[in-house]
Amino acid sequence: MLAKLEKLLKEPHNIYEVIKPLQLICYIIGLGPYKVTYKNGFAMYDRSLWCLVRCAILFAVYSGVMAIHITRKEKFLGNDIEDYLKTLEEYFITLITLVSMVFACIFAQRIIDAFKNIDQVDREFQKLAVWMPYRRTHAVVVINVIVIILIGVIILIWILLVYPLGNIMMTTILEIATFLPFLLLTYFMESQYVQYVKLVYYRYSILNEHLEVLYRENTIIEGWIKEYNEDTNDVSKVSRSSLKSFKILSNPILVIDKVVGLHIKLSDTAYLINTAFSVQLLFRITIAFVTIVTALYTIGVNFSNPGQDSNTLKVDTMFTMWAVSSAIELFIIVHIANATCEEANKCPRLMHKIRNSTKNAKLQDKIEMYSLQMYHNRLKFYVCGLFPLDYTLLHTIVAGVTTYLVILVQFNTAGSITKKSKKLLSNST
């Protein structure tokens, strides 16, 4: 056991070892229907028939557990609106989990191709003597997994405190056995998307960093200043702090070709990852919107009614946590997607800086062609082609939540006035 743990935490040497802690858990719970295999000495993901059968079995088990939970919970379900809303929350979380499992199997090949592209990009970087931050990325992935597990432990403790063992012991067991596992599965699905996109973000950052270095050092290396003579072997002007070999650095056309090739491959990888998670994100964002509106409305109604008891306070606390957690998840997803797009679209601007600072006519023409092509094909994430995954989405959600809350509060106020009027009318008669 200790040997396996030591092997899991050892120094990573490729992208598959970096993401292994998260991928291993997702493979066990059915969100990653592929595993690492080795072919010609290189690691890669492979989707076997057993992986698909295993996911189908887990899907049937999860569906059966939820069906039993729905059947048995009817016996303990009260008449309060809060009970129905809590049940609705559980159904939402279960729906996201089952949808995630189905589309993880459908789009598994896209994730396999995405990691194959990332591995190829890393090997190209290594050929150029570029240091890859495998240790740092691996640490981030491990911390992310630990945080999700800690969240599960905290929620478990909270459930036991809110629903102490006693007359409602069966309800408590049902809450823990169904709600918590499905919630953690949802968190791991979101973590998959965030960590996969972050891998692409890191590589865009490295690519842009080296373009910045080339911009700062293009006055030192001949060929960036004027047209390069391929027959020359003079290396006296090359700075020792340069991050690439002289052969590549001194030929600017080759450098730009390699940069553009890596940028295109990273953009293809980003689109593969986004497509593989688009349906899951659509369900998650829609349910988060409904969750936030429902939670804030319930809190507002309870707050407007005087004489709150301890049970109402518990309900308000639960719905507050519900709304805050949904908002945080949305922000993290939108932030990493927006940051990746901004980093990707920074590349053509850096290339233009190099173009404006060089007198090499061939280099200027090459950069102008590539930069215009990259500028008109800027990276932008969409959710099933319906709306962009950037900060404008958060603005839209805030506006929508505010609008629906105003409408619901008006309906609630009108309903209360109607009830009071009928009561006064009946008393007068």
C-alpha positions in Angstrom: 0.0 0.0 0.0 2.8 2.4 0.9 4.6 1.5 -2.3 1.6 2.4 -4.4 1.2 5.7 -2.5 4.9 6.5 -3.0 4.5 5.7 -6.7 1.5 8.0 -7.0 3.3 10.9 -5.3 6.7 10.5 -7.1 8.2 13.1 -9.4 5.9 13.3 -12.6 7.7 13.1 -15.9 4.8 13.5 -18.3 1.3 15.0 -18.4 -0.4 11.6 -17.6 1.6 11.3 -14.3 0.7 15.0 -13.5 -3.1 14.4 -13.8 -3.0 10.8 -12.3 -4.4 11.6 -8.8 -7.5 13.2 -10.3 -7.8 10.8 -13.2 -7.5 7.7 -10.9 -10.4 8.9 -8.7 -12.5 9.8 -11.8 -11.8 6.3 -13.3 -12.9 4.6 -10.1 -16.2 6.6 -9.8 -17.0 6.3 -13.5 -16.2 9.8 -14.8 -13.1 8.8 -16.7 -13.7 5.8 -18.9 -10.0 5.5 -20.0 -6.7 4.5 -18.5 -3.1 5.0 -19.2 -1.3 2.5 -21.5 2.2 2.5 -23.0 2.9 2.2 -26.7 6.4 2.5 -28.2 7.6 3.8 -24.9 5.1 6.6 -24.8 2.2 6.9 -22.4 -1.3 7.6 -23.7 -4.9 7.1 -22.7 -6.8 4.1 -24.0 -10.6 3.4 -23.9 -11.1 -0.3 -23.7 -14.4 -2.2 -23.8 -14.0 -3.0 -20.1 -13.9 0.7 -19.2 -17.3 1.2 -21.0 -18.9 -1.8 -19.4 -17.6 -0.7 -16.0 -19.1 2.8 -16.5 -22.4 1.2 -17.5 -22.5 -0.9 -14.4 -21.8 2.1 -12.2 -24.5 4.1 -14.0 -27.0 1.3 -13.3 -25.9 1.2 -9.6 -26.2 5.0 -9.2 -29.6 5.1 -10.9 -30.8 2.2 -8.7 -29.6 3.9 -5.5 -31.4 7.1 -6.5 -34.6 5.2 -7.4 -34.7 3.5 -4.0 -34.0 6.9 -2.3 -36.9 8.6 -4.1 -39.2 5.7 -3.2 -38.3 5.6 0.4 -38.1 9.3 1.0 -41.8 9.8 0.2 -42.5 8.3 3.6 -40.5 11.1 5.4 -41.3 14.0 3.1 -43.1 16.8 4.9 -45.5 19.3 3.6 -43.2 22.3 3.9 -41.9 24.0 0.8 -38.4 23.7 2.2 -38.6 19.9 2.2 -39.6 19.9 -1.5 -36.8 22.3 -2.4 -34.2 20.1 -0.6 -35.5 17.1 -2.5 -35.4 19.1 -5.7 -31.7 19.9 -5.0 -30.9 16.2 -4.6 -32.6 15.5 -7.9 -30.6 18.2 -9.6 -27.3 16.9 -8.3 -28.2 13.3 -9.3 -29.2 14.6 -12.8 -25.8 16.3 -13.2 -24.0 13.2 -12.1 -25.8 10.8 -14.5 -25.5 13.2 -17.4 -21.8 13.6 -16.6 -21.3 9.8 -16.7 -23.1 9.4 -20.0 -21.3 12.2 -21.8 -18.0 11.2 -20.3 -18.4 7.9 -22.2 -19.7 9.6 -25.4 -16.8 12.2 -25.6 -14.1 10.1 -24.1 -12.2 10.0 -27.4 -12.1 13.8 -27.4 -10.3 13.8 -24.0 -7.9 11.1 -25.2 -7.1 13.2 -28.3 -6.7 16.3 -26.1 -4.2 14.7 -23.9 -2.3 13.3 -26.9 -2.0 16.8 -28.2 -0.8 18.1 -24.8 1.8 15.4 -24.7 3.0 16.2 -28.2 3.3 19.9 -27.2 5.3 19.0 -24.1 7.7 17.0 -26.2 8.2 19.9 -28.6 8.9 22.2 -25.7 11.4 19.7 -24.3 13.2 19.6 -27.6 13.6 23.3 -27.3 15.1 22.9 -23.8 12.0 24.4 -22.2 11.3 23.6 -18.6 7.8 22.2 -17.9 6.2 22.9 -14.5 5.2 19.3 -13.9 5.9 19.3 -10.2 3.9 22.5 -9.6 0.9 21.3 -11.7 1.0 17.9 -10.0 0.9 19.7 -6.6 -2.1 21.7 -7.7 -4.0 18.6 -8.8 -3.3 16.8 -5.5 -4.4 19.8 -3.5 -7.6 20.0 -5.6 -8.4 16.4 -4.8 -7.7 16.9 -1.1 -10.0 20.0 -1.0 -12.9 18.1 -2.5 -12.5 15.3 0.0 -12.4 17.8 2.8 -15.5 19.4 1.6 -17.2 16.0 1.6 -16.1 15.5 5.3 -17.4 18.9 6.3 -20.7 18.3 4.6 -21.0 15.0 6.4 -20.3 16.6 9.8 -22.9 19.3 9.0 -25.6 16.8 8.1 -25.0 14.9 11.3 -25.2 18.1 13.3 -28.4 19.3 11.6 -30.1 15.9 11.6 -29.0 14.2 14.8 -29.6 10.5 15.2 -33.0 9.8 16.8 -36.5 9.5 15.5 -35.3 10.5 12.0 -32.4 8.2 11.8 -33.6 6.6 8.5 -33.8 10.1 6.9 -30.3 10.9 8.1 -28.9 7.7 6.6 -30.7 8.4 3.3 -29.3 11.9 3.2 -25.7 10.7 3.7 -25.9 7.7 1.5 -27.3 9.5 -1.6 -26.9 13.3 -1.4 -23.2 13.4 -0.4 -21.8 10.9 -2.9 -23.6 12.5 -5.8 -22.5 15.9 -4.7 -18.9 14.8 -4.6 -19.2 13.2 -8.1 -20.5 16.6 -9.3 -17.5 18.4 -7.8 -15.0 15.9 -9.4 -16.7 16.5 -12.8 -16.2 20.2 -12.4 -12.6 19.7 -11.2 -11.9 17.6 -14.3 -12.9 20.5 -16.6 -11.1 23.1 -14.6 -7.8 21.1 -14.3 -7.9 20.1 -18.0 -8.4 23.6 -19.2 -5.7 24.8 -16.8 -3.2 22.5 -18.4 -3.8 24.3 -21.7 -3.6 27.7 -19.9 -0.1 26.8 -18.5 1.2 26.0 -22.0 -0.2 29.1 -23.5 1.6 31.0 -20.7 4.9 29.3 -21.5 4.5 30.0 -25.2 3.8 33.7 -24.6 6.7 33.9 -22.1 9.1 32.7 -24.8 7.7 35.1 -27.3 8.4 37.9 -24.8 12.0 36.6 -24.5 12.4 36.6 -28.3 11.0 40.2 -28.4 13.6 41.3 -25.8 16.5 39.5 -27.4 15.8 40.0 -31.1 18.3 42.9 -31.2 21.1 40.5 -30.2 20.6 37.6 -32.6 21.3 38.2 -36.3 18.3 37.2 -38.5 15.8 38.9 -36.2 17.3 42.2 -37.2 17.9 41.5 -40.9 17.5 38.6 -43.2 19.2 35.5 -42.0 21.9 33.7 -44.0 21.5 30.0 -43.4 25.1 29.3 -44.3 26.6 31.4 -41.4 27.9 29.6 -38.4 28.7 32.7 -36.3 27.3 32.1 -32.8 29.3 34.9 -31.1 26.2 37.1 -30.8 24.0 34.6 -29.2 23.1 35.4 -25.6 23.8 32.6 -23.1 20.5 33.4 -21.3 18.6 32.5 -24.4 16.0 29.7 -23.8 16.4 28.1 -27.2 19.2 26.7 -29.3 21.1 28.9 -31.7 20.0 27.0 -34.7 16.3 27.7 -33.9 16.8 31.2 -32.5 18.9 32.5 -35.4 16.3 31.4 -37.9 13.2 33.5 -37.1 11.1 31.9 -39.8 11.5 28.5 -38.1 10.8 30.0 -34.7 7.5 31.6 -35.9 6.5 28.4 -37.7 7.0 26.4 -34.5 5.2 28.9 -32.3 2.2 29.0 -34.7 2.2 25.2 -34.9 2.1 24.9 -31.1 -0.5 27.6 -30.8 -2.8 25.8 -33.3 -2.4 22.5 -31.5 -3.2 24.0 -28.1 -6.2 25.7 -29.6 -7.4 22.4 -31.0 -6.9 20.9 -27.6 -8.9 23.6 -25.9 -11.8 23.1 -28.3 -11.7 19.4 -27.7 -11.9 19.8 -23.9 -14.6 22.4 -24.2 -16.7 20.2 -26.5 -16.3 17.2 -24.3 -17.7 19.1 -21.3 -20.3 21.4 -23.0 -23.4 19.4 -22.2 -22.3 18.9 -18.5 -21.6 22.6 -18.2 -25.0 23.4 -19.8 -26.8 21.4 -17.1 -24.5 22.7 -14.3 -25.0 26.3 -15.2 -28.7 26.0 -15.7 -29.2 24.2 -12.4 -26.9 26.6 -10.6 -29.1 29.5 -11.9 -32.3 27.8 -10.7 -30.5 27.0 -7.4 -29.4 30.5 -6.7 -32.9 32.0 -7.5 -34.7 29.4 -5.4 -32.3 29.7 -2.4 -32.4 33.5 -2.4 -36.2 33.6 -2.7 -36.6 31.1 0.2 -34.2 33.1 2.4 -36.0 36.3 1.5 -39.5 34.8 2.3 -38.3 33.4 5.6 -36.6 36.7 6.5 -39.7 38.7 5.8 -41.8 36.6 8.2 -41.4 37.5 11.8 -40.9 35.0 14.6 -38.3 32.6 13.0 -37.7 29.4 14.9 -34.5 27.3 15.0 -35.7 25.1 12.2 -36.2 28.1 9.9 -32.7 29.3 10.8 -31.3 25.9 9.8 -33.2 26.1 6.5 -31.8 29.6 5.8 -28.3 28.4 6.6 -28.6 25.5 4.3 -30.0 27.5 1.4 -27.3 30.2 1.9 -24.6 27.6 1.7 -26.4 26.2 -1.4 -26.5 29.5 -3.2 -22.9 30.5 -2.2 -21.4 27.1 -3.3 -23.2 27.3 -6.7 -22.0 30.9 -7.2 -18.4 29.9 -6.3 -18.5 26.9 -8.7 -19.8 29.1 -11.5 -17.1 31.8 -10.9 -14.2 29.2 -10.9 -15.4 27.6 -14.2 -15.9 31.0 -15.9 -12.6 32.4 -14.6 -10.4 29.6 -15.8 -12.1 29.6 -19.2 -11.9 33.3 -19.6 -8.2 33.4 -18.5 -7.3 30.6 -21.0 -8.9 32.5 -23.8 -7.1 35.8 -22.9 -3.8 34.0 -22.7 -4.4 32.3 -26.1 -5.4 35.6 -27.7 -2.3 37.3 -26.4 0.0 35.5 -28.8 -0.8 37.5 -32.0 -0.3 40.8 -30.1 3.2 39.6 -29.0 4.0 38.6 -32.6 3.0 42.0 -33.8 5.4 43.5 -31.2 8.2 41.4 -32.8 7.1 42.4 -36.3 7.2 46.2 -35.4 10.7 45.9 -33.9 12.5 44.0 -36.7 13.7 45.1 -40.1 13.7 41.6 -41.6 11.2 41.8 -44.5 10.6 38.1 -44.7 9.9 37.9 -41.0 7.5 40.8 -41.1 5.5 39.2 -43.9 5.4 35.8 -42.1 4.3 37.4 -38.8 1.7 39.5 -40.5 0.2 36.5 -42.3 0.1 34.3 -39.1 -1.0 37.1 -36.7 -4.0 38.1 -38.9 -5.0 34.4 -39.2 -4.7 34.0 -35.4 -6.5 37.3 -34.7 -9.5 36.3 -36.8 -9.7 32.8 -35.2 -9.5 33.9 -31.6 -10.1 31.3 -29.0 -13.5 31.6 -27.3 -15.4 28.9 -25.3 -19.1 28.4 -25.9 -21.5 26.1 -24.0 -23.2 24.0 -26.7 -23.0 27.0 -29.0 -25.6 28.8 -26.9 -23.7 31.4 -25.0 -20.0 32.3 -24.4 -18.2 31.0 -21.3 -16.7 34.3 -20.1 -17.5 37.1 -17.6 -20.4 38.2 -19.6 -22.1 35.0 -18.5 -21.8 36.1 -14.9 -23.3 39.5 -15.7 -26.2 37.8 -17.4 -26.8 35.5 -14.5 -26.8 38.3 -12.0 -29.3 40.3 -14.1 -31.5 37.2 -14.5 -31.4 36.3 -10.8 -32.3 39.9 -9.9 -35.2 39.9 -12.4 -36.7 36.6 -11.3 -36.4 37.5 -7.6 -38.3 40.8 -8.2 -41.0 38.9 -10.0 -41.3 36.2 -7.4 -41.4 38.7 -4.5 -44.2 40.6 -6.3 -46.2 37.4 -6.7 -45.6 36.5 -3.1 -46.6 39.9 -1.9 -49.7 39.9 -4.1 -50.6 36.5 -2.7 -50.3 37.6 0.9 -52.4 40.7 0.3 -55.1 38.5 -1.4 -55.2 36.1 1.6 -55.4 39.0 4.1 -58.3 40.6 2.1 -60.2 37.3 2.0 -59.7 36.9 5.8 -60.9 40.4 6.6 -63.9 39.9 4.3 -64.9 36.7 5.9 -64.5 38.2 9.4 -66.7 41.2 8.5 -69.5 38.9 7.3 
